Amino acid sequence: MRVALFLTCVNDTLYPDTGRAVVKLLTRLGVEVDFPMAQTCCGQAHYNTGYRHEAEPLARHFSDVFGEYEAIVTPSGSCGAMVRELYPRMGERARAEGRGGGLATLLETVVPKTYELTEFLVDVLGVTDVGAYYPHRVTYHPTCHGLRSLGLGDRPLRLLRAVRGLDLVELPGAEECCGFGGTFALKNADVSAAMGTDKVRNAESTGAQVLCAADNSCLLHLGGTMTRLGAELRPVHLAEILASTEEEPAG
């Protein structure tokens, strides 16, 4: 199977190791992975800030870049939700505004074959045991877009439970937002910081060494909170845990 890795802006700029982990993991599972060099922002930041029309060219470009692939895999619940949930809205809104159905038709080629990583592993490849080894105590934070927009459910937990050596502990208040929310963290900084503090304190209470999530934007927020609080926790993307083996352990 030939798939495209949609890495996303945050990962490309700040967390390239997550992209490398996805490639390592999928290759180990027999998947051929391409990284289309023409990929850019999906338009989420524009759309969520109110610049809906400005996001449309980015959606068109996304379709042009990824349309030929059997599947598009992303290690980001928020960007995956942008494509799956908001691209169809953009297309229908353009139609309702009298600008025709061209955008909606174009986006129909990519929306149904865009998968967040854990969806692709569990639903498409049909695996939960990916041969990973990670001898650490881990707690999992289900990020809002993955939980509420994509409905990932227990897929990430099923994958984590199958990792050899991993001690998975339940996170109190797991379904509560961490407080990031993109521009929410800028517009409502005090509220955002308080929510992040609550999430980190809950994670600390588990005795975990690692706070895991499937979205690095949330881990960026929580990692900064950990630093400010002096928490003895590390934020680690789920892909990096799943890519870790005894022969090639994660850092």
N, C-alpha and C positions, 0 to 999 in steps of 0.2 A: 504494500500500500504506500502510495506517495502522498505525503501531506506537506503543508506549508506551516512553518512556525511564525505566528504573529506575535512578536516579542513584546510590543507596546513601548511607548516613549519612556516611561519611568524605568522599565527594566533595561532598555537599551542604554539609557544614560547613566543609571545609578547601580543597576543590579545585573550586569552581564553574566555573572555566574549562574543566575537562574536560567537564562537561555541555554547556556552550555549544559546545565543539568538536564533540561528537557530533551536536548538532542541526544545526550548520552543515554538517558532512560529509554527513549523511543527506539533508538538504534539497537539497544540491547534486546528490545522486544520484537525486532525484525521489521521495523517501520523505516521507510526511506524518508528522510527529512530534508526539505529545502528551506532556505532562508531567502525569500525574495528581497533583493537589495533596494527595490523601489518603494518598499513599504514606508508609510509615514504615520502620523497621528490619525486615529480613527475619528476624531472630531468630538470626543466626549467632553473635553474641557470647554470647547466652544458651545456645544449644545446645552450643557448644564449651567452655563453662565448666561444663557439667554440669546446667544448668537446662532440661532437655528439655521438661518439661511447660509451663514458662513461655514457651517458644518457640512453642508450638502456637497461641495466639491471634494471634500475629504472622503465622504462616503462613496462618491463615484470613483474616486481613485482607488479606494479599498477594493471595490468590485473589479476594477481593471487589473489590479495586481494579483488578487487571489482567486479570481473566477475560474481558472483552469484546473485547480487542484481538487482531488477527491475529498479532502477535508482540510480545515483550517484549525490549528490547535493553538490556544493561548494560555499562558500561565497567569491569567488575570481575570478574576471574576467580574471586575467593573468594566473592563474593555470588552469582554465577552458579552456582557449584558447590553452594552451600547449597540453592538451589532445585532444581537438577537431580539432585543426588546425595543430599542429606540429607532433603529434603521427603518423598520416597517412603519413606525409612526411618521417618520420624516417623509417617506414615500407617499403615504396616504394624505398627509397634510398638504404636500405639494399638489396632489390631485384635487383636493378640496378647494385649494386656492386658485384653481383654474389653470395650473401650469402643466397639465397633462399627467399621464401615468408612466412616463418614461423612467423617472427615478425609481418608482415602486417596482417596475418590471426589472430594471437593472439589478436592484438589490435582492430580488428574489433568488438570484443565482448564488449568493454567498450566505444569506441569513441561515438557512437550514443546515448548512454544513460547517458552521462555525461552532467549535466546542471548547469549553474550558477544559483544562488538562484532565481533571479527575473524571469528568463526563466521558471524555474520549477513552480513557483507560478502562473504565467500568462498562460503559454502554456500547462502545464500538469495538474495542479489542476484547472485551469480556474477561478482563483479569482484575484481580485484587492483590494477589501476591506477585509483585514485580521483581522479586529476588533481591530486595533491599536488606541492608544490615545497618542499624543505627543504635548503638548501645547507650542511649540516654533517656532520661525521664522527660516526657514531652506532654504539653497540654495544647489543645487545638482551639483557635478562635475562628468561628465561622463568620466571615465578613458579610456585610449587608447585601451586596450585590449577588454574591454566590448563594446566600441563604434565601433572600427574598425575590430577587429577579430571576435567577437561573434555577432555583429550587434544587440545589445540589444535594440536599438531604444528608444522608449518612455516607455518601460515596467517599469523601476524604477520610472519614473515620474507619471505614472498611479497609482502605488502603493502608492506613497507619497501623491498624491492628495486625496486619499481616507482615509487618516489618520485623525481622528477627532482631532481638536484643532491645527493642524499644518498649519502654514502660509508659503506656498512655494513661494519663490521669484526667479526669473530668474537670473542666473549667467552670467555676461558679459564674452564673450570669452570662453564660456563653453567648446567648442570642442577643445580648445588648450591644448596641453600636459602640465602637471604640472611640468615636468622636472625630474621626478624620473628615470624611465627607467632602474631600476636595476643597472647594472655596469656602465651605462651611467653616473649616478650621481657621480661615483668614477672617471671615466676617464675624465669627462668634468665638474668638480665641479663648476666652475664659471658660466658656461652656465646653469647648472642645478639649481643653487641657484637663478639666475636671473629669470628663468622661474617660479620657485616656488614663488618668490616674486610677480611676476605679477599676478599669480593665487590667492594668498592670498589677495592682494590689491583689485582685482576685487570682491572677496567675501566680503571683508569689505565694499565695496561701496554699497552693497545691504542692509546693516543694519541687516543682519542675525546674529543670535546667534550661529548657527551650520552650519558647512560645512560638507555635507554628501557625501559619495561615496560608491561604492560597492566593494572596493578593499583596504584593510588595508595597503598594501605596499605604495600606493600613499598617503594615509592619514598619514602614518609614516613620509614621506618626508614633507608633508604640515604642519603637527603638529609641527615638528621641526622649520619650517620656521615661523609659527605663534609665537612660543616662542621667537625666535630671534628678530622678529619685534614688539613684545609686543602687538600682535593683540588680541582683545577681541572676539575671536571666539573659538569654540571647534570642533575638528574633530570627527565625529561619523559615524560608519559604518551603512549602511542602515538596516541591519538585527536587530540592536539594537533598531532602531526606530520602526520597524515593530513588534518587540516582546513586545514593551511597551504597557501597558494597564492602565486604571485608578486604577485598583486594585493592579497592580504590575508595577508601573512606572519605566522607565529606570533612571539610576542614572544621 
